[in-house]
Amino acid sequence: MKIANLVFHVLFLMALGFLFNDELYSLALSWIRDSNYQHGFFVLAMSIFLILYQFKKEPRNLTTGWADKENWKKNFVVLVLIVCFYFAGFYYGISYLNLITFLLCLKFWSVFLVGRQSTHIFNFPLFYIFLVLPLPGLAYFTIYLQRYTAKYVSAFMLKFDHYFAPGYYQMWDEGNFLHLPNFSFEIVPECTGIHSFLTLLALMVLFLYFLNLKKYQKVMVGLFCVPISFVGNFLRILTLVFIAFGLGQEAALKFWHYFGGFFFFAISLGLEFLIIALFQLLNKLSKNK
């Protein structure tokens, strides 16, 4: 790599670090403090690994240098648009938009680093990082999920009590609290299923990257993460309530509250792998016809 190219790359990355300093700092804090995004550093590490792996697999990409001159005007227009998006995000105070702009800047930078023909190696890693950008408004959505989770768990238990054990499973909901005769449960943000969904999605997207499935099948596997995660979380809370009625609050909270999360997450993973196996079987059968 020529000295001029190296200086360009260093200055470009320094400029990005300066422009997006606040957003990157907030992102790191979210990955540290927010339980929904604590897998962010894992995603970042895997993205860097995948880029380096592609470099090792195709070492010629390291020496392609600058983008083709005939594409310079087009690239300059893209850069101007990226800057406009950045200032729009800054003006309206939308950190999420600024972080997306940052990823677009990295994509733009990859043209100069490895050449236009090899920028595809950055596509998946940047998309993977995109999945762990904190969604705006997620906290407000979580509040609704807390309330509705408590509401539907309580409604299910009342129906179960009515049909199978009249008078034994009496409980009611109040906001995001579940009240049993002798104690209460609070549906905290970690009990809404969002954490399970985001973690499961990140794992499955990484796994699907290495699988030879059709695009629509990969999309369907990702979409299945939604019902599997939230239904699994609902069943986990129901199981917690049944254990509380049968064995008491201490057994429910000290044992099942933590063990149940791992148990149902493992089941969710198993269901996702089962769906993948079915798609692979369908593809194999279609090839044999």
N, C-alpha and C positions, 0 to 999 in steps of 0.2 A: 504494500500500500504506500503510495507516494506521500511525502510530507504534507503537501498542500491538501490532499484528501483527508489526512489525519487531522489537520488543524480545523478543516471544515466540520468534520464530525464532532470534535470536541466542542467547538464554539456553538454548534447547533444544539447539542445536548445541554450545554450550560444555559443557553437562552431558554430552552424548554423548562429547565429546572427553576429559573428565575420567574418566568411567566406563570407557572403552575405551582409555585411553592406552597401557597396556602391550601390549595386543593389536594396536593399530594400529602401534606402533613395531616389534613383532616381524614384522608383515606387511610393512612397508616393508623391513626387513632381508632377509626372505625373497625379496622381489622383486629385491633388489640382489645377493644372494650365491648364491641357489639357482638353478642353471641351468634347472631345470624350470619356474621361475616368473618368469624374467627378462622375460617379455612382460607382466607384471602392470601395469607403468606404462602400457604401450600400451593395455591393456584399460581401465584407469581413464580415460585421456585420451579414448578413444572413447566411453565411457559418458557422460562429462560433455558431450562434443560432441553426442551424440544427445539428451540432455535439453535442452540449449540450442537445438538445432535444432527440437525440438518446441515449445519456448516461442516461438521466432520464427515458426513455422508457425501457432501458435494463440495469439496474444498475449493474448487474453482470459483465458487461464488464469492470467496473472500477477496478476489483480485479483480472483480469486474469494474469496481470504481464508480465513476460518475454515470449519471443517466445519459441516455442517448441525446445528442444535441437537438435533434428534431422534436423531442418531447419536452424540451425545456419550457417553451411557452405554456404548454398545457399544464405542466407541473407548477409553474409560477401562478397560474390562475387558481389551481387547487390550493396553493399556499395562501393566497389572498382570501379565498373563501374560508379557510380554516381560521385565519386571524379574525375575520368578521364574526364567525361563530363564537370565538373566544370572547370578544368584546360584548357580544349579545348576552352570553352567559354571565359575564362580569356585571353588565349593566342591570340585568334582571335578578342577579344574585342566585343563579342556578348553578350550583357546584357540579351537579350531575352532568350538565351540558358541557362545562369546562373540562371535566374528566374525559368525556367522549372526544372532545376536541384534542385533548392530549394524546389519546390513542390514534386519532387520525394523523396527528403530527408525526407520530412514530412510524405509521404506515408510509407517510410521505418521505420520511428520512430513509426508510429502507430502500427506496428507489436509488438513492445516491450511495447507499452502503453496498448493496449487492447487485444493483442493476434491475431494470424493469422485468426481465425474464425470470428472475429468481425471487421476486417479492412475495410470491405465494407462500414461502416458508414462514412468513410473519402473520399470515391470515388467521390461522387457528390460534396461535398463542395470544394474539391481541384480542380475538373474540373471547377466548377463555378468561382473560383478565376482565373483559367487559361484563362477564357474568357476576363478578364480585364487586362491582361498583355499587355502593349503597343507593338503593332506589329512593327517590324523593317521595314523601308521603307514606312510606311504609309504616312509620310509627302510628299514624292515624288509622291506617287499615288494620293494624294489629289490635287496636282498641276495639274495633268492631268484631274482629275474630274472637277476642277474649269473651265478649258479651254473648255472641252467638254460640260459641262452643259451650259455655255454661248453660245457655238456654236449651240447646238441643240435648245435652247430656241429661239435664234435669227432666226434660220431656220424655226421653227414652226410659229413664228410671221410673217415672210415674206410670207409664204404660206397662212396664215390666211388673211393677208392684200390683197394678190393677188386675192383670191376667194370671200371674203366677204365684204371687205371695202377698195377698192383700194385707196392708198395714205394716209390712216389715221394711220395705224399701222407701219409706217416706222421706222426701227431700224437696228442696225448692232452690231456685236460683235468685240472686239479687245482684244485678250488674254482672261483674265477672267473678262472683263468689258462688260456690255451691254449699248450701247449708244442709248438713245432716243433723239428726236429733242431738248428738252430743258434741259435735265439732263442725268446722267449716274448712273448705278448700278454696284457695284463690287460684284462678286461671291466670297465670302470669304470662308475659309475652313468649317465653320459651315453651309454653304449653299450647300454642296456637297451631303448630305444625309448620310454620314458616321456616324455622331453623332446619327441620328435617327435610323440607322441600328443597331449600337452597343447597344444602350439603349433598343430598342425593342427586340433584341435578348436576352439580359440579363433578361428582364422581362418574356419573353415567356419560356425560359429555366427553370426559377424558377417555373413558373406556371405548366409547363409540368411535373416537378418532382413529383407533387402531383396528377397527373391525371393517370388514368388506361388506357393508350392507348398502342397500339402495338409499338414496337421500330421503325419500318419503318415509322409509322405515326408521331411519335415525330420528327424524322429526317426531314420529309417533312414539318412539321409545322415550324421547324427552317429554312429550306431552303427558304420557302415562305417569310421569313423576308427580303430577298435580293430584290426581285422585288417590294414588297409592300413598302419598305422604300424608294428606289430610284425613283420609279414612283411617289410616294406621294410627295417627295421633288421636283421633276420636275414640278408637277402640282401646288405646292405651289408657285414656282417662276413664273410660267405662270400667276397665279392669281394675284401675286404681280405686274407684268407688266401690266396686264389689268386694275388693279385699278389705277396704275400710269397714264395710258393714259386717264382714265375716270375721276378720282378725283384729280389727281396731285401727285407729289412726296411726299408731306408732309403726306397725308392720307395713302399712300402706306407704307412709312417707319415707321411712328409713331404708326400706328395702326395695319395694317395687317402683317407687318414684324414679329411682336412678337405673335400676336393672331393667325396668320395663322400657325405658327409652332405647337402650341398646338392643333389647329383644325385638321390638317392633321395627327398629331401623334395619336390623338384619333380615327380618321378614320382607321388608320393602325392597332391599337389595336382591333378595332371592326372587321376588316377583318380577323385578326388572330383568334379571338374567333369564328367567323363564320366557319372558316376552321376546328377548333377543334370540333365544334358542328356537322359538317357534318361527321367527322370521328366517333364521338360517335354514331351518328345515324346509320351509316353503320355497326358498331360493334353490335349495338342492333338488327338490322335487321338480321345480319348473325347468331346471337344466337337463334333467333326465328324460323329460318328455320329448 
